[in-house]
Amino acid sequence: MATLKEVKTKISAVKKTRQITKAMNMVAASKLRGAQADMEGFRPYSGKFEEVLGSLLEKVDEEVSSLLIPCEEVNQIHLVLCTSDRGLCGGFNSNLILKANSFIKDRSESEVEFSFTNFGKKGRDWCRNNNYTIISEHLGVVGGKFKFNVAAVSGRQLIEGFQNGSYDEVYLIYSEFVSMARQVPVLKQILPIPSLEVVEDEVEDEEKPYLAEHICEPSLAELVREMLPKSVYIQLYSALLETSTSEHAARMTAMDNATNACNDMLENLTLVYNKARQAAITAELMDIVGGAEALRG
């Protein structure tokens, strides 16, 4: 059985760990409120932009912009991987990396070269450990305060790389915030911009949502060419907002679980400490009784 001093040392260490996890939980909860407000404020704009762009793309040919034309042969795939800079957030980063790794394995049968744009230190370190080509890296973005220009600058680089033939396809890997307990890794193609296929359900026309006819000035083609690059920027910015919110939620949940684990350890260690103290007291009493009996004899 462990000595009283060893058990007291363990109890003290667990109490200090519990203080740290509680503090990290409170910090994550504070940051989560701001990140979630930004994400929820941008979601309606992002959804409406995609809806309008989708309705316009139905009326134009893909030759209107090079961003719509898929490559005949895919040899270069670029991945935008969004992870966090720090750990202690459960399986948040490992799930995103697993998503990227499974996608690479699925494409490993064909001779395809992969390159990365990394948002976050964890994804950057994974790419370095696996000797993947890193085109650009952005640290201190996910989980912090950032503006739309971060996504716009990165989006311009992606579009330039796609147009000059450096990338045949560009995919975005990020974490979609569903709830406090659920963050889903998402893989989305952003270049070439996929055409939005209308799914024909067996419903009557009266039950289908009404989409207004848009009046385009000066022309539909010019408007689409103007909106397509902005669509890439918006998808990047939305992915960063979703990933930031998901990171804070995952860290908050992980730190709450760690605090509960510390409480359970303290209960067990307190029980062990009481047993050790009782054993020490019993041993001292036996020594006293044995000495008294020896003197009496």
N, C-alpha and C positions, 0 to 999 in steps of 0.2 A: 504494500500500500504506500502511496506517496506521502511524504512528510508534510507537516502543516505549513512549513515555509514554502515548499514547492507549490502547494495548492493555492496559498495566498498570492504567490507571484502570478500564477495563471489567472486567478480571479481579477487581479489588478490589470493584467494585460488585456483581458476580454472587455473589461469596463472601458478602458481607453479606446479599444477598437469600436465599441458601441457608440462612444461619443463622436468618433470620426464618421461612422456610417450615418448617424443621425444628422450631423451637420451637412454631409454630402447630399442626403435626401432632401433637406430643406433648400439647399442651393439649387438642386435640380428642379424642385417644385417651383421655385421662384422664376427660374429661367424658362420653364415650360409654359407658364402663363403668357409671357410675351411672345414666345415662338409660336404658340398655338393661335394667338390672336392674329399675328401676321399671316400665318398659313390660311386660316379660315377667311381672312379678309381678301386674300388673293384668289382663292378657289373659284368664286363666282366669275371673276374677270377671265380667268384661264378657261373655264368651261364655256363661257359665251364666245370667247375668241375662237376656240376650236369649233364650236357650232357654226359660226358665221363662215369661217374658212372652209369648213367641210361643204357647206351649201354652195359656196362659190366654185370650189374645185369640181363639183359635178357638172358645171357648165363650160369648163375649159378643157383643152387637151393638155397632156403632160408635157408637150413640147414648149409650152409657154415659159417654162423655167427649167434650168438644168438641175435644180434641187428636186424635181419630181421624176427625173429619168433614172431608172435603175441601171446598174452596170450589167453587161451581158455575162461577165465572168468576175467573180468575187475572189480577189487575192489578198486584199488588205482590209482588215476590220479594225476599227478603232472603238475602244470602250471608254466611256466616261464613268468612272467608279466613284461613288459618293460614300464615304465612311467618316468616322469620327477621328479626332486627333488623339483622344485619350480612351483608355479602357474603362474597366469597372462598370460596364453597362450590359452585363449578361452576354447573351449570344447575338447581340446586335451586329457587331462587325463580322463575326464569323459567318452569320447567315448571308450577308451581302457578298463576302468573299466566296462562299460556297456557291452562290448564284453565278458569279463570274466564272468560277472554275468549272462548273457543270456546263456552262455555255461553250467554253473553250473545248472541253472534251467532246461535246456533241459535234463541233466543227473540226475536230482533229483528223477525221478521215480524209478531208480535202486539204490540199497544200495552201493553207491560209496563214498569213502572218498577222500577229496581233500587236497592237500598240495601245497605250493607255493615257488618258488624262485623269489625274487623281485629285479628288477633293477629299483631304483628310490624310493624316499620317499613317493610319493603320493600313489603308489600301496601298499607299505608296510603299510601305515597308514590305508588304506581301509581294508586290510587283518586283521589287529589288531582289528579294530572296529567291524568286522564281525566274530571274533574268529576263523579264519582259521589258520591252522598250517603253520608256516613259517620255512622252512628248512634252507634257507640262504638268506641274503640280501646284496645288493651291492649299496652303496650310492656314489654319486659323479661321476658316470660313464656316464650315459646318459646326453648329453649336454656339456660334458667336453672332454678332450683329453684322449684317452685310446688306448691300444695296443691289439694285437691279443691274448696275454697271458691271458687277462681277460676272453675272451670267452673260451679259452682252459681249464683253471682251472675249470670254471663252467661246461663245457661240460664233463670233466672227472667225476665230481661228479654226473652228471645226468646219465652217462653210468654205473657207479658203482651202483647207486641206482636201475637202471633198471635190471642189471644183477643179483644182489643179491635178487631181488624180492620185494624191497621197493616200486617200482612203476611198474604198469602194462602198463601204457601209459604216455607219456610226450608230452605236447603241448606247443607251443610258441605263445605268444600274443604280437604283436608289431604294430607299425604304419608304413605303407609303404608310402614313399614320391612319390607322383604323380606329383604335381605341387605346386607352391607357395600358391595356394588357396585350394588345395585338398590333404589331408592326410588320408589314408584309414586304419582303424584297420583291422588287419589280424590275423586269427587263423590258425596255421599250426602244424600238427603232426610231431614230429621229432624222436620219439621212440615209438614202433619199427619203423624202417625206412620203410615207405610205398613203395611198389613196384610201379614203374612207368608204368602205363598202356598206351599202345599205342592206341590212338583213330583212328579208321579206317574211314577215310572220303572217299567219293566217288570221288576220284581224281586218275589220272593215276600215274604210278610209275615215269614217267618223271618229274612230278610236285613236288614230295616229296623231301625234302632236303636230300642231300647226307651225310652220316655219315661214316667216314673212319673206316676200320677194324683195331682194336688195337692189336698190338703184345705185349703179356704179358710175362714178364720174372721176376722171375723164373716160376710162374704159375698164372693162372687167379684167383684161389681161394685165394692165399696168397695176391695178389694185392688188391682184393676186401676187405679182412679182414683188410688190412692196410688203405684203403681209407674210410671205413665206419665211424670210429670215427672222422676222419678229416672232414667228411661231417657234422657231428653234430656241430663241432667247427665253421665251415665256416657259417652255417646257423645262429648260435648265433651271430657271429661277424657281419654278414650282417644285422641282425635284429637290433643290437645296432646302427650301422651306419645309418640305415634308420630312426630309432626312434629319434636319435640325430638331424638329418637334419629336420625331421618333427617338432620337438619341436621348433627349432629356427624359422622355417617358420611360425608356428602357433603363436609364441610370437610376431614375427615381424608384422604379420597381425593384431593381437589383439591390439598391441600398436598403430598401424596406425589408426585403428578404434577408439581407445580411444582418440587419438590426434584430429581426426576430430570431435568427440563428444564434446571435450573441446572447439573447435573453434565455434561450434554451440551454446554452452552454453554462451560463451563470447558475441556473437552477441545478444542473447536474454537478457542477463544481462545488456549489454550496452544500449539497448533500454529501459529497465526498469529504469536504472539509469538516462537516459536523461528525461524520463517522471517524475520521482520523483524530479529531479532538477527543471524542469519546473514548477511542482506543488508548490515546495517550493518558487520559485521566484514569482509566481503568488500570493501566500498567503502573502508574504512580501509586494508586491505592493498594495494589497488590504488593508493591515494594514496601510500603509503610506497614501493612499488615504482616508481611513476612519478617520485617525487622522487629516489630513488636513481639511476635511469637518467639523469635530467636532470643530476645532479651528475657522474656518470661521463662523460657526453658533454662 
